[in-house]
Amino acid sequence: MTEAADVMQPAGGFDAPFVKELVRIWRAEDMSGAWAGKSDLDLLEPYILDKEKRRALPVIGDPDPDTVWRLELFFNAVAVSIEKATDVMIQPMLKMHHEGFGRLVLIGGRLIAVNKQLRDVHRFGFDNLAKLASEGNKYIRDGIKMIRKFPDVANY
Amino acid sequence: MTEAADVMQPAGGFDAPFVKELVRIWRAEDMSGAWAGKSDLDLLEPYILDKEKRRALPVIGDPDPDTVWRLELFFNAVAVSIEKATDVMIQPMLKMHHEGFGRLVLIGGRLIAVNKQLRDVHRFGFDNLAKLASEGNKYIRDGIKMIRKFPDVANY
């Protein structure tokens, strides 16, 4: 068993539809086929940051562009999942100060379905795969709830 | 006359409340006092692009950072004007591809009060000051209308 697999408990993690969506989005980014030999687990591994790894990452200076990209793909997967559940087209917008704080919104029509204040983006990650799945699902649930609460705004 | 009515009144140019707000915002940016000797007209002059000037600006490559900044201050003035009229706090978000297209939204609560698709940001400007004022007022009116239509979302 690899080290990656150790932290990635399959229960409530790898089979989660959100995680599958996230993997699909990552694969779609792989234009050059560079990751064809990588397992799904390998692709998601950089999302997993235990406490020690997280503490080791400095929060001063600009966040690593790869980290910002991972964050964007994570919320893209949330967006697509909300779209599939509601048939409302969702567009993400990210506004980030270069020092790693900012705001991410997922927009449907004129509604902010998901609103996330960001800080310490340098350390964006999850304790384990189950945590990643449950966080993703929380955003999806919140987004769907907002759209069902304000359908006129989401379909404006 | 209420503040909202004041903000929304159609005015010809320099006396328009929106233009005054825009000048105020520009002056507030002038930390160093470098513009103390500049008239209001001098400050706003770069916004004025007649057809000839506009055509002369190339739309390939990245837009001039000063142009992007002018665009941001323009919509900041719209945001502040909507705030004053509605008592809803407004936050702008800009997402721009470096080639000069993108999207600008003004957010109140969970509502997108103003939604603007951007293109050819390189050429952001107005034929004359009256046009600048009337465009600004149009966004303000639209924003106020949305907030009055969906107060629950704007105050969420």
HADDOCK unambig.tbl for C-alpha pairs under 7 A between the chains (distance, minus, plus):
assign (segid A and resid 93 and name CA) (segid B and resid 95 and name CA) 6.48 0.50 0.50
assign (segid A and resid 95 and name CA) (segid B and resid 93 and name CA) 6.47 0.50 0.50
assign (segid A and resid 110 and name CA) (segid B and resid 111 and name CA) 5.99 0.50 0.50
assign (segid A and resid 110 and name CA) (segid B and resid 112 and name CA) 4.88 0.50 0.50
assign (segid A and resid 111 and name CA) (segid B and resid 110 and name CA) 5.98 0.50 0.50
assign (segid A and resid 111 and name CA) (segid B and resid 111 and name CA) 5.17 0.50 0.50
assign (segid A and resid 111 and name CA) (segid B and resid 112 and name CA) 6.11 0.50 0.50
assign (segid A and resid 112 and name CA) (segid B and resid 110 and name CA) 4.88 0.50 0.50
assign (segid A and resid 112 and name CA) (segid B and resid 111 and name CA) 6.13 0.50 0.50
